[in-house]
Amino acid sequence: MMRKIAGLTDTARLKINVFPATVLVFVILYALGFSGILPANVMRYLLQIFLYIALGEAWNLMSGFAGMTSLGQQLYVGLAGYAAAILTGIYMQPLPTVLPAAALVCVIAAIPVSAILFRMQGMYFAVATWVAAEAAEKLFLNWKFVGQGSGMTIRLSPYPSVGVIYLLALTVCMLAVLTVYRITRSRLGMGLLAMRDDPVAAASIGLNLTRTRLTVYLLAALISGLAGSVFFLNKGMIYPESGFSISWTVSVVFVCIIGGAGTVAGPVIGAVIYVLLREYLAHYPGWSNIMLGAITLLVIFFFPEGIAGALKKKKRIN
Amino acid sequence: MKRFVAVMLIIVLALSLTACGTSASEKTSSVIKIGYVNPTTGALAGNGEGCAWVVKKITDYVAEHPITVDGQKKTIQVIVYDSASDQNTCSEMAQKLIEEDKIDLMIAIQTPNTVIPVAQVAERYGVPCIATQSPVDPLAESLEKFKWTCDAFYTLDQVYESQRALWTQAGNAPGSGAKVGLLFANDADGTAWHELFVRRLAEDGYEAVDPGQYPSRTTDFSNVAAKFKSAEIDVIAGTNIPPDFMNAYSAIISAGVRVDCVTMGKCCLLQSDVEALGELADGIMTQVWWDPAYPYTSGLTGIGSEELNRMYAEENNGRTMPQPAAYAYAALELAVHTFEKAGTTRREAVRDAIRSLDVTTIVGHVKYDQQMKGLTYACTTLCGGQWQRENGELVLKVIDNSLYPEIQLTGSYQPGNATQK
C-alpha cells in the first residue's frame, strides 16, 4: 500500500515535470528553426519526425485511447494533400490559406464518412475505414479535375523553403502532442479509456458514445489532415496512389507499436526510431521493410506495450 | 532476453544516427557528386537492372581520366538510392540526395514514374537535372516551366509512328479500319499515351477499342478481355508496367482473343520481363531505343555498342545488356560531358552546359535543340522490334527503322504465338 502511494506521488511529481519539459523542447526547436542555424538536412529529418509524431498521435488517439482501430487514416492524408494541390494549383491560394483550408476539408469530409463508419465496430470498423480510403483513391484516379492518375503538383511561388516547412511541421506536431496530452487528462480522455475498455459499461454510466467517438474521429481527421498537407507540401506532388496508400497507416502503426500505443510519448519515440531507421536503410535497397517488420515483431514479443510502455513500467514515468 | 532486445534496439538506433550523417561528411572538393534514383526493387525493378554495373564502369573510367573542374582534377561519385518503384519514395530519395548528399547534378531516369517526381524535386531545389527514359510529352505536361531539367528521349508522336509501322508489317496498315485495343494504365505515362493514341488512330483510319484506363496494379482485367473479345480486335497496343501487362495479357488470351500483333512499351523491353510471359512472349513487338547492333560509339569512353554489350554479358552471366542500362550509361556520359564543358560545379553554369551539349553517346547523338511546352529536350533514336525465338531463347530483333534508317535491321517480321489470328 505504501509502495502504491509512493508510486502515485512519483507519478504526480513527474506529471508536473513532463509538461514544462515538453514545452521547453518545443521552444528550443522553434528557436533553432527561426535562428537558421540548423542545416537543411537536419531540418529534413526533424520535419519528417514531427509529421510522423502528429500522424502517430492522431492514430493513437483513435486506436490506442478510444479503441477505434483505424486502417484508413490515409484518407485524410490524401484529401489534405489534394486540397493543398487544388488550392495552390487551380485557385492560386497562398500558403497561409492552404493548411487551415486543407484541414477544414478533412473535418467536413469526416462528418458524412463517420456517419457510415460508426454503424460498425471493432474489426468491421477497421476494415471499413480502409475501404473508405480505397474508395477515395479510386474516385481521385478517375476525377479529371484533379488530373486522374497523372497526379497534381503543388504550385507555390516562391516555393516554401525547408526552413518554413520545418516550422509548419513543428507547429502541427506541437498541436497534435498538446491536444492529445490535454485530452488524456480531461473528462473526454477518461471517457475514451472507459469506452475502449467496456463500451456498454461506459454507456451505462452516462457516456454519450456517439458524441465521444465523433469528437475523436474529427480530431484525428483534423490532425491527419494538417500533417498530410505539410507532408505533400514537402514532397511537391501528389498522386492518388501516393496520397491514399495503405503504407501511411502501416508506417503509423509501426510508429505507435514501437513507441507504445495508448501513451502520448509512444508516437514520439516511435517516430524518431522510424525516420532514422528508414533513412539509414535507404542505403540497403530491399532491406527496409524486412528490418522494420523484424523490429516490430521483436517489440511485440518482448515489449508488447512498446518502448514508452516498458519505460513507464520500469520507471513509473507517466 | 528483454534486455538483449533492448540493447539491440539501442545499437540499431545508434547505428542509424551515425549513418545518417555519413554521406554529408564524405563530401570532398575532389569529387563531383551525382544523384541517381533507381527502381532497384518493386514493379519496375527490371528497368533498374544493370544500374550498379553501369555506375561502376563510368565511375572507374573517370577515376582513370579525371576531369578538370574548378581548376582541379576531379572524379565522380554516383550516389544511388532505391525508389522501390514508388513515386512517394522517388521524391523522398531525391530530397535526400540534394539535402543530405549535397549532389551537384541529378539523374532522373527509368520511366516517367521515376523521372517526373525526381525532376520536380530537382526543379524545386534548383539542381541541374539530366532526364532520360521518359517520353518528352508526359514530363513536359507535368510542370509549366522546367528551368533546370533537360530530357533526352523520344516524343509520343514518334512512338505512335513506330508502333504504326509495326502494325503495318503485321498487315494492319493505316486506312485498313483495323481495330486497335488500347491498354493504358491511369498514370502520367498512360494518360499521355492514351490521349495521343486515341487522336492519331482516328486520323489514320483505325478504330480504337478503348476499355478506359485502369488503375495501376489492377489484377482483374476480365472487363478489358470481354470488351476486346466482343469487338474482335486486330491489335493490342499500350504501355504498362510488367505486372499489369502480365495480368492483362493472361486475361485477354484466356478469354480467347486472337490478334495480328501486340505492341507494348515499358513492360516488354527486357528479356527477363518477356521471358516471364512464357510461350506467349514469342512475337510480341516493342520499341527499340538501343540495341547491341546500334552503330553508335560512346564519345566519352570510345566503347561501341557491340563491345559494351559484350562486356556486360561477360560480367553478368551472358545476359544481353538491357536497353535501360544502355540509357543509364548514356545519362552518366552526359553528366561527365556536362562537367567537362561547364568547368565548374556552379549550378547555373552546369545547367547551361547541359543545354549546350552536342555529343555522341552510346545511344546516339544528343543535342538539346528542341522545346515542348516549357521543357528543353533532345530526340534520341527509336526503332521497332519483335521478340523472336532463336535456339529456344528470346531475342529482340530490330524489324523497323523507318524513323531512323541509319540503324541497321537485325531481323524481319515473323508471326509468333502473340500473333495468332
Boltz contact constraints between the chains, C-beta under 6 A:
constraints:
  - contact:
      token1: [A, 40]
      token2: [B, 99]
      max_distance: 6.0
  - contact:
      token1: [A, 41]
      token2: [B, 99]
      max_distance: 6.0
  - contact:
      token1: [A, 41]
      token2: [B, 100]
      max_distance: 6.0
  - contact:
      token1: [A, 44]
      token2: [B, 99]
      max_distance: 6.0
  - contact:
      token1: [A, 141]
      token2: [B, 186]
      max_distance: 6.0
  - contact:
      token1: [A, 141]
      token2: [B, 215]
      max_distance: 6.0
  - contact:
      token1: [A, 148]
      token2: [B, 186]
      max_distance: 6.0
  - contact:
      token1: [A, 149]
      token2: [B, 186]
      max_distance: 6.0
  - contact:
      token1: [A, 149]
      token2: [B, 187]
      max_distance: 6.0
  - contact:
      token1: [A, 150]
      token2: [B, 188]
      max_distance: 6.0
  - contact:
      token1: [A, 150]
      token2: [B, 191]
      max_distance: 6.0
  - contact:
      token1: [A, 159]
      token2: [B, 124]
      max_distance: 6.0
  - contact:
      token1: [A, 235]
      token2: [B, 91]
      max_distance: 6.0
  - contact:
      token1: [A, 236]
      token2: [B, 120]
      max_distance: 6.0
  - contact:
      token1: [A, 236]
      token2: [B, 124]
      max_distance: 6.0
  - contact:
      token1: [A, 237]
      token2: [B, 117]
      max_distance: 6.0
  - contact:
      token1: [A, 237]
      token2: [B, 120]
      max_distance: 6.0
  - contact:
      token1: [A, 239]
      token2: [B, 87]
      max_distance: 6.0
  - contact:
      token1: [A, 242]
      token2: [B, 87]
      max_distance: 6.0
  - contact:
      token1: [A, 242]
      token2: [B, 88]
      max_distance: 6.0
  - contact:
      token1: [A, 273]
      token2: [B, 13]
      max_distance: 6.0
  - contact:
      token1: [A, 276]
      token2: [B, 16]
      max_distance: 6.0
  - contact:
      token1: [A, 277]
      token2: [B, 16]
      max_distance: 6.0
  - contact:
      token1: [A, 279]
      token2: [B, 20]
      max_distance: 6.0
  - contact:
      token1: [A, 280]
      token2: [B, 16]
      max_distance: 6.0
  - contact:
      token1: [A, 280]
      token2: [B, 19]
      max_distance: 6.0
  - contact:
      token1: [A, 282]
      token2: [B, 81]
      max_distance: 6.0
  - contact:
      token1: [A, 285]
      token2: [B, 40]
      max_distance: 6.0
  - contact:
      token1: [A, 285]
      token2: [B, 41]
      max_distance: 6.0
  - contact:
      token1: [A, 285]
      token2: [B, 82]
      max_distance: 6.0
  - contact:
      token1: [A, 286]
      token2: [B, 41]
      max_distance: 6.0
  - contact:
      token1: [A, 298]
      token2: [B, 5]
      max_distance: 6.0
  - contact:
      token1: [A, 302]
      token2: [B, 2]
      max_distance: 6.0
  - contact:
      token1: [A, 302]
      token2: [B, 5]
      max_distance: 6.0
